[in-house]
């Protein structure tokens, strides 16, 4: 069905720290937005995740008749959780209470991120945030992934990886009985606010502090790396760019030149990892580089694809 300008679509982008929703008509006019805490079912208990997703959607629908929404796309990492019986039952109940009866499609956050960066039907998307993953997109669907294995098995170049490399650099310096400075001193000060003077004691306490916390907390040290201006930080940033470029390149066939969309917290403008990565990608033939816009807008655009005769115009209006 094309051309029904009264039709509305709902897009949701569900992450571990925030859940965002957007309602749009087919002209690209945004009629409602909503935001709630993280609703990723892999990061939160099922009932809490469903509640946060529903809260974001409810806020976006506050001034809208839910019956006018003709389609919905929900993007999230770990989308396979949507078929879990417990989660599915909770979600169906919350969905019906919102008054929504339209079709809904749950898809990978990679598909949403790619759509948030380009209206093209295929190419590569690279997400670098707390974790890191690249995906090959064909006809707006994810057909292959590289990375995304989590902190224990991979996520090279991610915020977790940056934080771990920063701690390892500090430990190597302490092993050599060298004074900590720049990035390594910042790591010590963040993790050991009352650090002892002796390097051997600092080393022991640093190891204990890291191992006493959930490993993913290392991602919180990434801003120390991207804010530092010394050689240690620069080396970590450059290595991150290289491994992220390797991850992206592994999704491509020989000679491919299609669009790559960059997404995630480390890909924000001005982030040194992003700037180093863009240069590395350019040297490897990734000339058409784009940055993803808001995921909820990308999800709404995907929800409208079967309803609009002008998808590129709608993309421009929703995502600029």
Buried (B, 14 or more C-beta within 10 A) or exposed (E): EEEEEEBBBBBBBBBBEBBBBBBBBBEBEBBBBBBBBBBBBEBBEBEBBBBBBBBBBBBBBEEBEBEBBBBBBBBBBBBEBBEEEEBBEBBEEBBEEBEBEBEBBBBBBBBBBBBBBBBBBBBBBBBBBBBBBBBBBEEBBBEEBBBBBBBEEBBBBBBBBBBBBBBBBBBEBBEEEEEBEBBBBBBBEBBBEEBEEEBEEBBEBBEEBBEEEEBBBBBBBBBBBBEBEBEBBBBBBBBBBBBBBBBBBBBBEEEBEBBBBBBBBBBBEEBBBBEBBBEBBEEBEBEBBBBBBBBBBBBBBBBBBEBBEBBEBBBEBBBE
